[in-house]
Amino acid sequence: MKIIKKLDELNKILEPVKNTKKSIGLVLTMGNIHQGHLSLVDKARSDNDFVVVSIFINPTQFNNKDDFKYYPRTLNTDIEKLEISNCDLLFLPELTEIYPNGFSTEKTVTRYRDILCDKFRPGHFEGVTTVVGIFFELIKPTNSYFGEKDFQQLKLVSELVKIKKYNINIISCLSIRDQYGMSLASRHTIFTEVQRQTFKKLSKKIYNFISLLKQKKIKLDFQILKKDLLEIDINKVDYLEIRDEKDLEITNSFNDSRLFIALYIDKIRIIDNFKLT
């Protein structure tokens, strides 16, 4: 695995790959690599001739400065994990390489907005779609891989590709879940033991709620679930909603729909989604 930081190095390595018409698989990350990321790399490895992974903690997608400041940074461990995964190239750009003219973002995608995380994290998706667009234009991958944990992000990136007419396939990959059934996430690695126990209780509450809904033993009443969550020290709930997978519209149907959640354990924001069929 080659490790580079500069754009000129990136171009030198990718030019012969593109000239020989080899396929390039891209996995974009902010580091703190876990099995979810590695599953994307594995999929990219199986689909493509050449695999690029990036680690770039993008400041423009953090609407909370403290969240950016304390985002887990584990580069040495990340490199070890990626070397084992048979990644071909690890791109570690500096801020000035990605934002040479300063931190500016663009609201390119207007679909799937003002709902879910976009409603509670103003500016977040402008930062996401801007930086994803920058990486797409720099690398020009054949395929790029995204996990379904960030389902709204996946929808916006797919829309970005259509709007910008990028010749890139967006590959949706199933969430990799932990022993409690929750999607793996970098922020979960900073849990204290007390927070981890709360997280475990959260999982039980969520899956019990879903099970009862499917058995039609309870009505669709999120106030009941919110009350249960507050009793286990979930101190804030941003949303609990069932939405259609295709258009992200609110629905009461379980066909092709998901339960979307966003909440806080202390200051750590948890997001996830669960297929209902």
N, C-alpha and C positions, 0 to 999 in steps of 0.2 A: 504493500500500500504506500503510495506516494502522499506526502503531506505538503501542501503549498499554502501561501498566504497572499500572493500577488496575482493580479489579473493577467499580467504578461506571461507568468508561469502557466496559468490556467489555459490561455490561448495556445501556447506552445504544445501543451500536452494533448489538448482536444483536437487541434487541427488535423493531425494524421488520422485520428480516430474517425473524424467526419469525412475526411478525404477518401477513406476506404469504405465509407458508407456503413460503418458499424453502428449498431443501435446503442444509445446512451440512456441509462436509467438514472434518475435523480431522486435522492431522498433529502429533503430539507429538514434540518433540525435546529434546535437551540441548545443542543448538548444535553448533559445529564442522561446519557444514553441508557435506555432500559430495553427489556425484551420486546416491547411494542415497536420501538425504533428498529431493532434488529430483525424483526419479522418483515418490516418494509424492505430492509436491505436484502434479506433472503429472497423476497419476491422479485426485487429488481435484478438480483443476481441470476435468477432462473429465467428471466424474460429478456435480458439484454447482454450485449457483448462487453460493455464497459459500464461500470457503476461508479457514480459520483455521490458522495455524501458531503453535505455542508454542515458546519456548526457556526451559527451566527446568532447571537442574542440581540434581537432587533429592538432598539429602543423606541421606535415609533409606534409599536403596537401595545406599549404599556401605558395605560391611562393612569396608573398609580406608580409614582416614582419609587416608592419603597419596594413595590413588587419587582421592579427592574433591578434595584440595588441588591435585593436578597435572593434573586433567582439563583438556584443552585448551579455552581460552576465546578465541573469535575473533569477537566480536559484530559489529564493523564490517564484516568480510568476509562474515559471515553475512547481514547486512542487504542488502548489495549483491547477493548471490546470490538472495535471496528476492524482491527488487524485480524482478529480471529474470524470475523465474518466474511473475509475475502473481498472487502471493498477495494476497488482499484485506486481511487483518489479521494482524499479528504481535503476539502477546501475550507480554510480558516481565515476568511478575509477580515481585515481591519475595518473599522467604521468608515474611514476615508475612502476605502476601495468601493464600498457600496453606496455611500452618500458623499461623493466628492464636492457637491455644492451645498452641503448642509442638510439638515433633517426636514425634508418636505414630503408630504404625502398627497395622494390624489384619490378622490372618490370616483372610481371607475365603475364599480358595480352598484346598481340601485335596487336590484332584485334581492329578496330575502333579507331586507333591512328593517330596522326599527322593531325587531322581535328578538327573543332569546338573548344571547350575549350582546348583540349590537345595541339593544335597549339599555343595558346596564353598564356597558363599557364604551362610552363615547370615544370615537376616534380609533378604536382598536382595529376594526376591519379595514379602515383606510391604510393603517400601518401594515397589516398583513398582506393585503392585495398589492400594495405598492412594492414591498420587498420581494414578494413572490414574483411579480412581474420583472423586477430587476434581475433576479437570478435566472428566470426563464430566458431573458434576452441575452444574458452573459453566456449561459451554458448551452441553450438551445437543445434540451434533451429530447429524446424520442418519446420517453414515458416518464411521468413523475408520480410518486407514490404518496398517498395520504391515508392516515387512519381514520376510521369512522367515529372515534371518540369525539373529535372536533367536527361534528357533522355539518353544522352551519358553515364553518370554514371550508369544508369540502365542497359544499354547494356554491359558495362564492368564488372559489378558485376555478371551478368548472365553468362558471359564468364568465369569469375573467378571460379564460382561454377563448371562449366564443367571441367576446367583444373585441379582444385584441387580435383575433384570428391567428393565434399561435398554432403552429403545426405540432402540437404536443398532446399525447393521450394522458388524461388524468385517471390514474388507477386507484379505485377505492378498495381499501383493505380492512378486513374485520378487526375490531378492537381486540387486543390481547388483554385478558382479564386476570386479576390476581386470585388468591385463594378464597377471597370473599365474594368474587363475582363482579368486582368493580374494574373499570378500565384502568390500565396502568397510566400513570402520569408522573412527570418529573417532580412536581411539587409534593407528591406523596412521600418522597424520600426524606423530607425534612420534618415529618411528624415526630412529636414526642411520643412516649409510650402511652400517655393519657389520651392524646389526640388519636393515636392508632386504635385504641379501644373504642373511642367514639365512632371512628370510621367503620369499625367492625359492626357496631350496633346499627349504624346508618344502613349498611348493606342489608342486614336482616330486615329492617323496617321497609326498605324499598322492595325487596323481593317478596316479602309477605303481602304488601299492598298489591303488587302485580299479580300474584297468585290468586288473591281474593277477587280481583277484578275479572280475571279470566274465568274463574268459577262462578262469576256473577253473584257472589255472596255479599257484596257491598255495592252501593251506588258510587258513581264517579264523583267523589267529593274530596277535593284536595285539602280542604280545611281540616279534615280528620288526620290526614297524613302530616300536615304542617304542625298540628298540635303534638303528634307523636314525636316528630323530629326535634321540636323545641324542648321536649322532656329529656332528650339524650344529649343536650348541650350543643345542638346545632343553633348557633346564635343568630343566623340570618339566612333567609331563603330568598333568592332572587326570582326563581321561577320553578314551577312544577306544572308541566303542560304535556298534553298529548297532541302531536302534530303529524300530518301526513308526510311521508318520506319524499314524495315527488315535489310538492310545492311548499312544504313547511307551513301549510295552513292548519289552524286549529281544527281538530276533528274529534268526534265521539266514537268513531269506528276504530276497531283494532286491526283492520286489514291494511297492510302496508303502512303501518304507523309506528311511532316510537314515543316512549315516555322520555321527556327531556327534563333534566334537573340541573340547577345551579344553586349552590349554597355554600355556607362558610363553617369551617371548624376553626374557631378563633379567627385569625386573619388569613387562613389558607382557603382559597376558593376551590371548590370541587365542582367539576362539570362532568356529566355523563349522559348517556342515552341508552335506552333498552328497547329492542324490538318486541312488539306485542303479539306477533304471529310467527 
